[in-house]
Amino acid sequence: MDSYFRTRRKELGLTVPEIAERVGVSDTAAWNWDRGKSLPKEEYVEKLAALLDVSSHTLNEQLVRIDPELTDLSSRVDRILDRARDDLASHLGVEVERVEINFLIKSRADT
């Protein structure tokens, strides 16, 4: 079953990379929204709603249907990765926007 995000994106003829660029997030974040694996952070909801031509309220209502346990875990991982990105940028002496951390989970079956 397609996520609300994916259904709406397809109706508008938008690609995931287009949405990522226009909202100002990584492709990975947008792909996770598309797959229903995570929710957009609050700071992106209004921009994303405008892009998908729906109200912020409607978008939030549709997105909260994701499993709450997954949402909680995803939020914790996002916070950890955000802190790691901030620390890495500081250590390297570059702007945070220039640092991207990609997170890969491999199952035992993949090894």
Backbone as CSV, one residue per row, in Angstrom:
resi,resn,N_x,N_y,N_z,CA_x,CA_y,CA_z,C_x,C_y,C_z
1,MET,0.837,-1.179,0.000,0.000,0.000,0.000,0.884,1.245,0.000
2,ASP,0.632,2.148,-0.910,1.425,3.366,-1.003,1.142,4.289,0.172
3,SER,2.167,5.014,0.579,1.984,6.026,1.614,1.205,7.202,1.027
4,TYR,0.606,7.990,1.894,-0.112,9.186,1.440,0.848,10.088,0.671
5,PHE,2.046,10.241,1.209,3.064,11.074,0.567,3.306,10.607,-0.870
6,ARG,3.526,9.307,-1.048,3.814,8.762,-2.380,2.628,8.951,-3.328
7,THR,1.440,8.653,-2.832,0.243,8.802,-3.664,0.090,10.236,-4.140
8,ARG,0.209,11.177,-3.220,0.047,12.601,-3.561,1.164,13.065,-4.496
9,ARG,2.380,12.627,-4.230,3.532,12.990,-5.071,3.305,12.532,-6.508
10,LYS,2.854,11.294,-6.663,2.611,10.752,-8.005,1.481,11.493,-8.711
11,GLU,0.434,11.843,-7.958,-0.678,12.597,-8.550,-0.201,13.917,-9.142
12,LEU,0.801,14.508,-8.509,1.325,15.804,-8.958,2.489,15.667,-9.940
13,GLY,2.897,14.423,-10.220,3.987,14.194,-11.166,5.346,14.627,-10.652
14,LEU,5.543,14.562,-9.340,6.815,14.964,-8.737,7.671,13.740,-8.434
15,THR,8.974,13.900,-8.531,9.889,12.829,-8.149,10.368,13.074,-6.724
16,VAL,10.871,12.032,-6.094,11.389,12.163,-4.733,12.565,13.143,-4.693
17,PRO,13.546,13.045,-5.613,14.640,14.026,-5.583,14.169,15.470,-5.778
18,GLU,13.139,15.681,-6.603,12.594,17.038,-6.773,12.042,17.563,-5.454
19,ILE,11.304,16.722,-4.768,10.734,17.143,-3.487,11.841,17.416,-2.483
20,ALA,12.829,16.532,-2.425,13.944,16.732,-1.493,14.604,18.085,-1.725
21,GLU,14.877,18.387,-2.977,15.544,19.651,-3.308,14.670,20.850,-2.946
22,ARG,13.402,20.787,-3.303,12.510,21.935,-3.087,12.165,22.152,-1.612
23,VAL,12.162,21.077,-0.827,11.874,21.206,0.603,13.149,21.518,1.381
24,GLY,14.300,21.095,0.833,15.573,21.363,1.494,16.029,20.253,2.418
25,VAL,15.776,19.002,1.994,16.203,17.843,2.782,17.016,16.913,1.888
26,SER,17.632,15.916,2.501,18.383,14.933,1.722,17.420,14.032,0.950
27,ASP,17.930,13.440,-0.120,17.126,12.466,-0.866,16.702,11.321,0.053
28,THR,17.606,10.915,0.951,17.309,9.813,1.867,16.093,10.123,2.726
29,ALA,16.034,11.333,3.261,14.882,11.723,4.094,13.596,11.653,3.277
30,ALA,13.630,12.201,2.071,12.431,12.201,1.225,12.038,10.779,0.827
31,TRP,13.019,9.919,0.558,12.696,8.522,0.226,12.038,7.833,1.421
32,ASN,12.505,8.130,2.626,11.893,7.535,3.818,10.450,7.985,3.983
33,TRP,10.159,9.240,3.676,8.767,9.717,3.718,7.955,8.955,2.680
34,ASP,8.536,8.813,1.481,7.843,8.167,0.368,7.501,6.718,0.697
35,ARG,8.386,6.054,1.396,8.184,4.645,1.752,7.374,4.476,3.034
36,GLY,7.020,5.595,3.669,6.273,5.517,4.920,7.114,5.060,6.084
37,LYS,8.446,5.218,5.974,9.344,4.758,7.029,9.614,5.816,8.084
38,SER,9.393,7.068,7.760,9.582,8.132,8.742,8.682,9.309,8.401
39,LEU,8.588,10.212,9.343,7.782,11.416,9.179,8.695,12.618,8.971
40,PRO,8.233,13.603,8.217,9.031,14.822,8.094,9.080,15.553,9.432
41,LYS,10.206,16.179,9.701,10.313,17.004,10.900,9.341,18.166,10.767
42,GLU,8.899,18.653,11.909,7.896,19.724,11.943,8.311,20.920,11.100
43,GLU,9.605,21.220,11.077,10.093,22.392,10.338,9.873,22.285,8.825
44,TYR,9.636,21.069,8.314,9.442,20.878,6.880,7.979,20.688,6.478
45,VAL,7.102,20.505,7.442,5.712,20.151,7.132,5.011,21.229,6.308
46,GLU,5.159,22.483,6.700,4.454,23.551,5.982,4.921,23.646,4.526
47,LYS,6.226,23.592,4.320,6.770,23.673,2.960,6.343,22.453,2.141
48,LEU,6.378,21.287,2.761,5.986,20.056,2.086,4.496,20.073,1.745
49,ALA,3.686,20.552,2.669,2.242,20.638,2.421,1.959,21.554,1.233
50,ALA,2.644,22.692,1.181,2.450,23.623,0.061,2.851,22.959,-1.253
51,LEU,3.953,22.234,-1.230,4.433,21.552,-2.432,3.447,20.475,-2.890
52,LEU,2.840,19.784,-1.934,1.874,18.723,-2.257,0.458,19.268,-2.434
53,ASP,0.317,20.578,-2.308,-0.960,21.268,-2.506,-2.050,20.749,-1.568
54,VAL,-1.680,20.602,-0.294,-2.626,20.236,0.759,-2.348,21.131,1.965
55,SER,-3.274,21.180,2.902,-3.034,21.963,4.114,-2.071,21.205,5.028
56,SER,-1.388,21.938,5.891,-0.501,21.302,6.873,-1.296,20.344,7.751
57,HIS,-2.512,20.734,8.094,-3.374,19.892,8.928,-3.670,18.556,8.239
58,THR,-4.058,18.624,6.969,-4.349,17.402,6.209,-3.113,16.521,6.109
59,LEU,-1.981,17.128,5.803,-0.743,16.354,5.681,-0.417,15.664,7.000
60,ASN,-0.484,16.399,8.103,-0.202,15.797,9.409,-1.170,14.672,9.732
61,GLU,-2.454,14.864,9.443,-3.449,13.813,9.698,-3.109,12.536,8.939
62,GLN,-2.707,12.687,7.698,-2.400,11.524,6.867,-1.094,10.856,7.288
63,LEU,-0.115,11.653,7.682,1.194,11.102,8.010,1.228,10.391,9.351
64,VAL,0.395,10.779,10.301,0.440,10.152,11.620,-0.082,8.723,11.609
65,ARG,-0.528,8.250,10.488,-1.004,6.867,10.395,0.146,5.859,10.374
66,ILE,1.374,6.353,10.328,2.540,5.473,10.395,2.601,4.878,11.800
67,ASP,3.089,3.660,11.913,3.220,2.969,13.193,3.930,3.862,14.216
68,PRO,3.299,4.130,15.377,3.902,5.009,16.378,5.261,4.532,16.876
69,GLU,5.459,3.216,16.987,6.762,2.711,17.424,7.839,3.069,16.420
70,LEU,7.535,2.943,15.153,8.486,3.297,14.105,8.775,4.787,14.137
71,THR,7.742,5.581,14.321,7.906,7.029,14.367,8.809,7.425,15.521
72,ASP,8.606,6.830,16.696,9.426,7.144,17.860,10.879,6.759,17.610
73,LEU,11.106,5.571,17.093,12.459,5.123,16.795,13.098,6.013,15.741
74,SER,12.355,6.335,14.709,12.862,7.193,13.648,13.249,8.562,14.192
75,SER,12.438,9.108,15.073,12.737,10.415,15.665,14.015,10.361,16.487
76,ARG,14.182,9.284,17.241,15.408,9.153,18.040,16.633,9.034,17.144
77,VAL,16.536,8.236,16.099,17.656,8.092,15.165,17.951,9.426,14.490
78,ASP,16.908,10.149,14.079,17.101,11.466,13.459,17.845,12.411,14.389
79,ARG,17.459,12.428,15.666,18.131,13.320,16.622,19.598,12.937,16.789
80,ILE,19.876,11.649,16.874,21.260,11.187,17.010,22.073,11.579,15.784
81,LEU,21.513,11.352,14.600,22.230,11.696,13.372,22.409,13.202,13.224
82,ASP,21.420,13.984,13.646,21.559,15.444,13.604,22.698,15.906,14.501
83,ARG,22.774,15.340,15.706,23.876,15.705,16.614,25.214,15.285,16.025
84,ALA,25.274,14.091,15.445,26.520,13.616,14.837,26.929,14.525,13.684
85,ARG,25.972,14.949,12.891,26.252,15.854,11.771,26.782,17.190,12.278
86,ASP,26.156,17.734,13.328,26.622,18.992,13.919,28.050,18.852,14.437
87,ASP,28.310,17.759,15.159,29.648,17.529,15.712,30.687,17.372,14.612
88,LEU,30.346,16.621,13.578,31.275,16.403,12.473,31.578,17.707,11.742
89,ALA,30.558,18.501,11.495,30.756,19.791,10.827,31.664,20.686,11.658
90,SER,31.422,20.715,12.953,32.249,21.525,13.851,33.696,21.040,13.826
91,HIS,33.879,19.734,13.903,35.223,19.146,13.887,35.958,19.450,12.577
92,LEU,35.234,19.410,11.466,35.842,19.661,10.156,35.948,21.145,9.834
93,GLY,35.251,21.978,10.612,35.276,23.415,10.368,34.506,23.820,9.124
94,VAL,33.408,23.118,8.854,32.580,23.442,7.686,31.153,23.718,8.155
95,GLU,30.358,24.307,7.262,28.952,24.564,7.578,28.195,23.238,7.666
96,VAL,27.252,23.187,8.572,26.457,21.969,8.779,25.782,21.529,7.484
97,GLU,25.332,22.492,6.684,24.631,22.169,5.440,25.508,21.405,4.450
98,ARG,26.828,21.459,4.642,27.737,20.773,3.722,28.009,19.332,4.138
99,VAL,27.458,18.918,5.270,27.693,17.567,5.785,26.418,16.743,5.624
100,GLU,26.567,15.586,5.022,25.430,14.669,4.897,25.853,13.314,5.429
101,ILE,25.047,12.764,6.305,25.310,11.434,6.851,24.267,10.489,6.284
102,ASN,24.723,9.431,5.646,23.814,8.410,5.124,23.865,7.221,6.062
103,PHE,22.714,6.726,6.402,22.567,5.677,7.392,22.106,4.409,6.692
104,LEU,22.855,3.336,6.842,22.535,2.076,6.184,22.322,0.997,7.238
105,ILE,21.223,0.307,7.138,20.952,-0.815,8.033,21.012,-2.090,7.207
106,LYS,21.856,-3.004,7.634,21.956,-4.292,6.947,21.430,-5.372,7.881
107,SER,20.633,-6.232,7.347,20.152,-7.348,8.159,21.183,-8.467,8.098
108,ARG,21.064,-9.402,8.980,21.997,-10.534,8.982,21.911,-11.326,7.685
109,ALA,20.749,-11.305,7.066,20.569,-12.020,5.799,21.402,-11.391,4.689
110,ASP,21.741,-10.087,4.840,22.527,-9.391,3.826,24.015,-9.700,3.927
111,THR,24.457,-10.251,5.050,25.899,-10.465,5.251,26.339,-11.832,4.835
